[in-house]
Amino acid sequence: MNRIKENMDIKLEKKKGLKALLRVRNLPYLLGVVLVIFILWLVFRDNSSTMNIDARTISIAKIEEGFFNDYISVSGQVLPFTTIQLSPLEGGVVQQILVEEGATVKKGDVLFVLKSDNLILSILNSEADYKGKKSALRNTLIRMEKERINLRQEQLRLDLDVTRKKRTYDQNGALYKEQLIAKEVWLQSKEDYELSKLNRELILDRQKQDSISQEIEIGQLEDNLNHTLVNLNLIRDKELNLSVRSSIDGELGMFDITLGQSIGAGSKIGQINDLSKYKIEANIDEHYIDRVRSGLSATFNRQKSTFATSLRRVYPEVRNGS
């Protein structure tokens, strides 16, 4: 009994220092302190970083208030300012080619020559029509001149007839007063004289009417002849259009025809580029669609040179995001 009592009465030593602090019941407090310290470190730590750079690459300037110019850089394509489509006014078969694509041409230079059998036939028909109407006018003038001469001769005969019958009437009047002839003879001479005067008046009226109608007929024939001549000249001008010429000074581009090729009127067979002025075409991202407008200033860099330009036209259609 005494031995057992001795074992039960052993005195336990009280833990001190780190051992006392790490006791199980103190672990929650320790974790709380560590968490608070970590949060304070995150809040008050120095977040700045350092980097070593070359001082020669740094430029320092004074900060000033001003306008902020927003620039965008795009790649463009230099094109001729004016391009004229090359199309023949008349159709035909290519008979001769005088220049090649890329050649420098002057205004009025013949580029190629066409041949049109239909146009040649139209010219021949128009010339024959003009000659026929001209001959008809000449024959009409000859006929009218003959009619005028005939009327003039008839007038002269009637004038002579009036003179003779007036003389007879006067003589019979004197004889009738002296009762040397019968009254019936005198009356007949009087009637013959008056009839001859009426006939002369009728021929004079006929001459006036014929003259008016002849003037109208000649005017119509001359107008018809002039219209035919105008039509003939127009067709001859079409023949000149078979020689296709350059309308401006420039460079011949997209010109691809061959001998014997049939080309219709108005067909696009090439273009002439005016090299006196140029323009730049560029696609701009649709993000800037509300900020890009005509009249904006721009600069153009080419071959280490900068040129001042301005935005002339904006195409509002959006294609492929630009």
C-alpha atoms as one frame of an Amber mdcrd trajectory, in Angstrom:
protein
   0.000   0.000   0.000   2.773   2.344   0.776   4.423   1.726  -2.645   1.245
   2.551  -4.543   0.762   5.740  -2.616   4.213   6.871  -3.420   3.599   6.521
  -7.184   0.370   8.480  -7.062   1.866  11.444  -5.250   4.478  12.328  -7.961
   4.631  16.146  -8.475   4.229  17.374 -12.124   6.500  20.173 -13.299   4.874
  23.312 -14.821   5.904  23.971 -18.477   7.589  27.271 -19.161   8.753  29.278
 -22.163   8.202  27.963 -25.708   6.740  24.734 -24.455   4.092  26.573 -22.517
   3.312  28.737 -25.559   2.912  25.742 -27.909   0.395  24.035 -25.730  -2.644
  22.742 -27.645  -5.021  25.137 -26.006  -2.894  28.103 -27.167  -2.735  27.079
 -30.849  -5.882  29.058 -31.953  -4.423  32.242 -30.456  -1.116  31.647 -32.213
  -2.814  31.157 -35.576  -4.807  34.363 -35.079  -1.679  36.351 -34.310   0.086
  34.968 -37.389  -2.912  35.864 -39.599  -2.989  39.439 -38.270   0.720  39.842
 -38.894   0.309  38.533 -42.498  -2.509  40.972 -43.233  -0.519  43.887 -41.865
   2.397  42.853 -44.054   0.221  42.826 -47.152  -1.155  46.276 -46.347   2.023
  48.063 -45.430   4.533  46.307 -47.673   6.494  48.297 -50.261   5.018  47.392
 -53.707   7.422  49.477 -55.718   9.817  47.765 -58.099  13.087  48.976 -59.438
  14.670  48.679 -62.878  17.997  49.883 -64.105  17.812  51.830 -67.409  20.231
  53.881 -69.457  19.864  57.588 -68.675  20.661  58.465 -72.302  17.372  56.899
 -73.403  15.271  59.127 -71.172  13.917  62.499 -72.330  12.491  64.937 -69.842
  10.070  67.710 -70.771   7.869  70.206 -69.027   4.237  69.188 -68.565   1.908
  71.639 -70.296  -1.816  71.819 -70.996  -2.879  71.596 -74.647  -4.922  69.760
 -77.250  -4.489  66.039 -77.533  -4.163  64.949 -81.149  -5.140  61.366 -81.695
  -3.357  59.792 -84.656  -3.837  56.420 -86.257  -1.328  54.820 -88.549  -2.572
  52.934 -91.598  -1.014  51.613 -94.770  -2.390  52.987 -98.019  -2.054  52.489
-101.732  -0.884  55.290-104.042  -3.163  55.592-107.082  -3.603  58.092-109.922
  -5.948  60.886-108.905  -7.948  60.512-112.138  -8.533  57.360-114.159 -10.445
  57.470-117.443 -12.061  54.369-118.851 -11.060  53.504-122.402 -14.079  52.452
-124.469 -14.630  52.722-128.243 -17.647  54.734-129.373 -18.146  52.353-132.290
 -17.888  48.599-132.448 -15.746  46.680-134.885 -12.879  44.295-135.426  -9.388
  45.233-134.254  -7.387  45.927-137.389  -4.278  47.621-135.972  -2.708  48.091
-132.502  -0.302  51.007-132.172   0.586  51.015-128.438   1.031  48.503-125.629
  -0.059  48.433-122.005   2.036  50.673-119.766   2.963  53.072-122.561   2.912
  56.818-121.960   0.456  58.481-124.341  -0.469  62.026-125.269  -3.917  63.447
-125.812  -5.049  62.614-129.353  -2.640  59.705-129.911  -4.203  56.823-131.863
  -4.161  53.693-129.682  -5.744  51.173-132.053  -7.871  51.073-135.206 -11.139
  49.197-135.760 -12.865  48.096-138.940 -16.654  47.973-139.301 -18.262  46.709
-142.507 -21.703  47.743-141.265 -20.530  51.303-140.728 -18.949  51.429-144.194
 -22.233  50.199-145.693 -24.157  52.853-143.765 -21.834  55.542-145.108 -22.325
  54.349-148.686 -26.101  54.284-148.264 -26.116  57.759-146.749 -23.952  59.120
-149.542 -26.257  57.583-152.160 -29.304  59.016-150.362 -27.707  62.463-150.252
 -26.781  62.374-153.935 -30.294  61.216-154.869 -31.977  64.025-152.931 -29.539
  66.546-154.306 -30.333  65.367-157.849 -34.064  65.534-157.098 -33.687  69.120
-155.913 -31.753  70.034-159.046 -34.390  68.410-161.323 -37.165  70.198-159.417
 -35.440  73.540-159.897 -35.071  72.848-163.631 -38.738  71.883-163.894 -39.845
  74.975-162.037 -37.707  77.176-164.231 -39.312  75.658-167.343 -42.764  76.258
-165.875 -41.860  79.839-165.056 -40.652  80.402-168.617 -43.825  78.862-170.055
 -45.988  81.054-167.835 -43.975  84.079-168.812 -44.428  83.283-172.506 -48.147
  82.777-172.003 -48.309  86.111-170.178 -46.573  87.841-173.068 -49.063  86.303
-175.525 -51.972  87.466-173.381 -50.491  90.947-173.068 -50.244  91.103-176.868
 -53.756  89.777-177.210 -55.083  92.398-174.785 -53.267  95.149-176.718 -54.674
  94.024-180.070 -58.206  93.543-178.812 -58.139  96.887-177.071 -57.085  98.499
-180.310 -59.865  96.740-182.189 -62.357  97.723-179.498 -61.276 101.370-179.704
 -61.474 101.398-183.480 -64.909  99.773-183.502 -66.056 102.234-180.892 -65.124
 105.143-183.129 -66.757 103.529-186.158 -69.885 102.724-184.148 -70.231 106.345
-183.109 -70.193 107.335-186.754 -72.630 104.487-187.425 -70.241 102.858-189.846
 -70.498  99.398-188.241 -73.251  97.551-186.547 -73.658  97.631-182.806 -73.148
  93.857-182.582 -69.668  94.143-184.064 -68.786  96.785-181.519 -70.183  94.686
-178.648 -68.220  91.599-179.768 -64.999  93.590-179.880 -65.757  94.880-176.414
 -66.411  91.372-175.053 -63.242  90.019-176.673 -61.218  92.793-175.066 -62.644
  92.205-171.587 -62.116  88.418-171.898 -58.480  88.896-172.841 -57.981  91.116
-169.781 -59.505  88.448-167.536 -57.253  85.811-169.025 -54.212  87.983-168.370
 -55.281  88.508-164.724 -55.726  84.765-164.324 -52.244  84.024-165.647 -50.814
  86.651-163.274 -52.603  85.001-160.319 -51.345  81.619-161.452 -47.792  82.950
-161.537 -48.118  84.202-157.957 -49.548  80.920-156.689 -46.948  78.871-158.528
 -44.209  81.075-157.123 -45.458  80.515-153.531 -45.849  76.770-153.977 -42.446
  76.512-155.614 -40.809  78.341-152.703 -42.477  75.956-150.221 -41.484  72.889
-152.238 -37.910  74.100-152.663 -37.678  74.876-148.928 -38.855  71.377-148.035
 -36.446  69.778-150.480 -33.549  71.890-149.179 -34.388  71.052-145.548 -34.565
  67.381-146.391 -31.259  67.640-148.232 -29.633  69.442-145.290 -30.859  66.807
-142.843 -29.453  64.115-145.095 -26.127  65.968-145.203 -26.072  66.259-141.388
 -26.786  62.544-141.099 -24.027  61.800-143.585 -21.547  63.921-141.625 -22.508
  62.166-138.399 -21.908  58.783-139.960 -18.579  59.988-141.329 -17.684  61.138
-137.823 -18.446  57.611-136.647 -15.893  56.408-139.168 -13.341  58.676-137.482
 -14.246  57.034-134.160 -12.928  53.740-135.511  -9.488  55.185-134.757  -9.596
  55.109-130.946  -7.562  57.948-129.451  -6.361  58.939-126.006  -8.498  61.637
-124.390  -5.782  62.827-121.941  -2.060  62.684-121.310  -1.243  59.709-119.131
  -0.308  56.070-118.860  -2.173  53.289-120.629  -3.238  50.567-118.208  -5.282
  47.332-118.244  -5.040  47.306-122.042  -5.478  43.808-123.380  -6.737  43.374
-126.954  -5.592  41.273-129.897  -5.742  41.641-133.662  -8.983  40.340-135.131
 -10.840  40.687-131.843 -14.434  41.863-132.137 -15.170  44.744-129.759 -18.612
  46.179-129.092 -19.358  49.859-128.689 -18.894  50.972-125.084 -16.878  47.915
-124.056 -14.283  48.535-121.353 -10.953  47.532-122.836  -8.549  49.535-120.700
  -7.948  52.746-118.820  -5.729  55.808-118.970  -4.163  56.958-115.707  -3.571
  60.668-115.206  -0.091  60.838-113.651  -0.144  64.581-112.967  -1.749  64.075
-109.516  -2.054  61.163-107.108  -4.278  60.041-104.268  -3.938  57.520-101.434
  -6.547  54.890-100.626  -6.463  53.180 -97.236  -8.725  50.950 -95.152  -9.429
  52.197 -91.619 -10.719  49.976 -88.831 -14.451  50.357 -88.179 -13.598  51.355
 -84.595 -12.829  54.858 -85.917 -15.948  55.165 -88.092 -17.429  57.993 -86.002
 -14.149  59.909 -85.848 -13.116  59.872 -89.505 -14.606  62.550 -91.732 -13.732
  64.562 -94.811 -11.326  67.439 -94.277  -9.164  65.857 -91.587  -5.462  66.580
 -91.954  -3.017  63.751 -92.461   0.612  63.111 -93.279   2.064  60.702 -95.752
   5.537  59.232 -95.402   7.348  57.955 -98.449  11.038  57.489 -99.144  12.062
  59.284 -95.938   9.938  62.313 -96.840   6.740  63.538 -95.192   3.940  65.101
 -97.220   0.933  66.979 -95.874  -2.395  65.655 -97.125  -6.074  65.884 -96.229
  -8.898  63.385 -96.151 -10.960  63.969 -99.287 -13.625  61.267 -99.233 -14.837
  58.667 -96.764 -16.646  55.554 -97.955 -19.083  54.674 -95.124 -19.607  51.043
 -96.068 -18.016  48.595 -93.625 -16.448  45.565 -95.246 -14.443  42.941 -93.410
 -14.277  45.141 -90.351 -12.863  48.228 -92.105
